[in-house]
Amino acid sequence: MMNFQGLILNTGLQLEVGLRFSLAQKIVDSEVLRRSDPYVPFLSGKLKESGTLGTVIGSGEVKYTAVYARRQYYENKGRGTEGLHASGGTSGKRGAYWFERMKADQKDDILKKAQEAVK
């Protein structure tokens, strides 16, 4: 037991809560990567791959490490075959601000999955 300003904390409970939080964070990180995939601009696949390679699952940060990732995030026009503004009458999800758009579409599902895992 550990006494902290009159509040007694069970160290075993702290460990359990910490493990649950860690599991939830891992789920959120991996789901963000997985669910962002259809939104990430795609030409050679290196940008998408840089997200997988640059992210430490459980860290709370998803990092796209390709040197052009920042520019693509803010400036991509989404005109590729699966882009937001593709020519030929087709449209997809790929384009700028992929994380924000994915989050708007799927945040609730990601949080629900994380909550279910730590129950």
C-alpha positions as CSV (number, residue, x, y, z in Angstrom):
1,M,0.0,0.0,0.0
2,M,1.1,3.5,-0.7
3,N,-0.2,6.6,1.1
4,F,-0.7,9.7,-1.0
5,Q,-2.2,12.8,0.6
6,G,-4.6,10.8,2.7
7,L,-5.7,8.6,-0.2
8,I,-4.6,5.0,0.0
9,L,-3.7,3.4,-3.3
10,N,-3.4,-0.3,-3.8
11,T,-0.3,-0.9,-5.9
12,G,-1.8,-4.0,-7.3
13,L,-4.7,-1.9,-8.5
14,Q,-2.3,0.6,-10.0
15,L,-0.6,-2.1,-11.9
16,E,-3.9,-3.5,-13.2
17,V,-5.2,-0.1,-14.3
18,G,-1.8,0.6,-15.9
19,L,-2.0,-2.7,-17.8
20,R,-5.5,-1.9,-19.0
21,F,-4.6,1.6,-20.1
22,S,-1.6,0.2,-22.0
23,L,-3.8,-2.4,-23.7
24,A,-6.4,0.3,-24.6
25,Q,-3.6,2.5,-26.0
26,K,-2.2,-0.3,-28.1
27,I,-5.7,-1.0,-29.6
28,V,-6.2,2.7,-30.3
29,D,-2.8,3.1,-32.0
30,S,-3.3,0.0,-34.2
31,E,-6.8,0.8,-35.1
32,V,-5.8,4.3,-36.1
33,L,-3.2,2.9,-38.4
34,R,-5.5,0.3,-39.8
35,R,-8.5,2.5,-40.3
36,S,-6.4,5.4,-41.8
37,D,-5.1,3.2,-44.5
38,P,-7.9,3.9,-47.0
39,Y,-7.5,7.6,-46.4
40,V,-3.7,7.8,-46.9
41,P,-2.6,9.1,-50.3
42,F,-1.2,6.1,-52.3
43,L,1.2,6.1,-55.2
44,S,4.0,3.6,-54.3
45,G,2.8,2.6,-50.8
46,K,5.8,4.1,-49.1
47,L,3.8,6.8,-47.3
48,K,1.4,4.1,-45.8
49,E,4.4,1.9,-45.0
50,S,6.1,4.8,-43.2
51,G,3.2,5.0,-40.8
52,T,3.6,1.4,-39.9
53,L,7.4,1.7,-39.5
54,G,7.3,5.0,-37.7
55,T,4.8,4.1,-35.1
56,V,5.5,2.4,-31.8
57,I,2.2,0.7,-31.0
58,G,1.2,1.7,-27.5
59,S,3.1,5.0,-27.5
60,G,0.0,7.1,-28.2
61,E,1.6,8.6,-31.3
62,V,1.1,7.5,-34.9
63,K,4.0,8.9,-37.0
64,Y,4.3,8.9,-40.8
65,T,8.0,9.2,-41.3
66,A,8.3,9.6,-45.1
67,V,10.1,12.8,-45.9
68,Y,7.1,14.0,-47.9
69,A,4.4,13.0,-45.3
70,R,3.8,16.5,-44.0
71,R,3.4,18.0,-47.4
72,Q,1.0,15.2,-48.5
73,Y,-1.0,15.6,-45.3
74,Y,-1.7,19.2,-45.9
75,E,-1.5,19.6,-49.6
76,N,-2.6,16.4,-51.3
77,K,-5.3,17.1,-53.9
78,G,-6.9,13.7,-53.8
79,R,-6.9,13.3,-57.5
80,G,-5.5,9.7,-57.7
81,T,-7.6,6.7,-58.7
82,E,-8.9,6.3,-55.2
83,G,-8.7,10.0,-54.2
84,L,-11.4,12.3,-52.9
85,H,-11.5,14.2,-56.2
86,A,-10.6,11.4,-58.7
87,S,-11.3,12.0,-62.3
88,G,-13.5,9.6,-64.3
89,G,-16.5,9.9,-62.0
90,T,-15.0,7.7,-59.2
91,S,-14.1,9.0,-55.8
92,G,-12.5,7.4,-52.8
93,K,-11.2,8.6,-49.5
94,R,-7.5,9.2,-50.2
95,G,-6.2,12.8,-49.8
96,A,-5.1,15.5,-47.4
97,Y,-5.9,15.5,-43.7
98,W,-6.4,11.7,-43.7
99,F,-6.2,11.4,-39.9
100,E,-8.8,14.1,-39.3
101,R,-11.2,12.7,-41.9
102,M,-10.8,9.1,-40.6
103,K,-11.3,10.3,-37.0
104,A,-14.5,12.1,-38.0
105,D,-15.8,8.9,-39.6
106,Q,-14.6,6.2,-37.1
107,K,-13.7,7.7,-33.8
108,D,-16.6,6.2,-31.9
109,D,-15.9,2.7,-33.3
110,I,-12.3,2.9,-32.2
111,L,-13.1,4.1,-28.7
112,K,-15.8,1.4,-28.4
113,K,-13.3,-1.3,-29.4
114,A,-10.7,-0.1,-26.8
115,Q,-13.3,0.1,-24.1
116,E,-14.6,-3.4,-24.8
117,A,-11.1,-4.8,-24.6
118,V,-10.4,-3.4,-21.1
119,K,-13.7,-4.5,-19.5
